[in-house]
Amino acid sequence: MLAKGSWLVLCSLLAFLKLGGNVLAKQSEKGIQVTPDEAQRRVDITINGQPFTSYLWPTSLKKPVLFPLIAPGGTVVTRGYPLTPNAGERVDHPHHAGMWFNYGNVNGFDFWNNSDAIKPESRSKMGSIYQEKILSAKSGRDRGELVVESVWTTGTGENILDETTQYVFTTKGDARVIDQVTTLKALDHVVFNDDKEGLLGIRVASWLESPTEKGGVFTDANGVATKVDNAGSAGASGIYLTSEGKRGDQAWGTRGRWCTLTGSKDNKTVAIAIVDHPANPGYPTYWHARGYGLFAANPLGRKIFDSSQTAFNYTIEKGQSATFRYRVLLYPHAVTQEEMNHEADAFAADYH
């Protein structure tokens, strides 16, 4: 049996070890943590222990995605459907999940609209993007980084593009930031035929839809129509604004180096911004920004948005590569045009 003095020493030591363990656990949550769990087909990103987003490649989707996107303060800005459906939200376009990168017509194959909802007889016309490997996952006090490899495969089983994507997760002031740098290497002669379905997309939460959305029928690259309910979502408050001053419904099909989407929920105002980069093909991008909740930057469509233009039909020859750079910011407040112009200038200087 321990003497009284020894028992006190032992208790103090155990308390110290427990305290030290708790401190270390809290320290491990500090900064930006990038934590792979390949068995669960995910990589989780946190900021000071709080969820930011996850990189997912579930078998139920036809491409990897970031899901959900969570603004400062814990506000989720992406739609839950089809991964984690929420009551009352729209269930159109099952291929719209979180944030993704793909295109509607690559060598005649539709990578954008592919999902489990595609009928068997149409699957040969679609394309899928398969996660291949995680090249690196780095955590840090002010910066997290994830680098992954994927392959673009046609519905007939041909691999046509190797993709390497670097995600950089940071904060700027009170904003959360995702920089995505994607390099596509052509394994064959590859043409991104002029199409509206592309390229970097986010499907936002119902409260970020436009309050003036009227719904309608939207047709994809294969002529397949999807009906969007004309009943507006409860609490819809989202307003688009582009660098060229196009606001609300007027933003769709116009060009600009940035676009914001601002809305309010539970008396909290949040803004999502997508910033294009001058080195990107097709700069400045067209905005495929729909009132029903699709917020996308498409630099590879041109004639589809402006009938006075010639078709773009962006081509990458076999063995050649193209790189696309985007910055996505999540703000816990509205942002001004002056602030966004400053951000666009900073992004242009960050990647050359």
Secondary structure, 3 states (H helix, E strand, C coil): CCCHHHHHHHHHHHHHHHHHHHHHHHHHHCCEEEEEEHHHCEEEEEECCEEEEEEECCCCCCCCEECCCECCCCCECECCCCCCCCCCCCCCCCCCCCEEEEECCECCEECCCCCCCCCHHHHHHEEEEEEEEEEEEECECCCEEEEEEEEEEECCCCEEEEEEEEEEEEEECCEEEEEEEEEEEECCCEEECCCCCEEEEEEECHHHCCCCCCCEEEECCCCCEEEECCCCCCCCCCEEEECCCCEHHHHCCCECCEEEEEEEECCEEEEEEEECCCCCCCCCCEEEECCCCEEEEECCCCCCCCCCCCCCCEEECCCCEEEEEEEEEEECCCCCHHHHHHHHHHHHHHCC
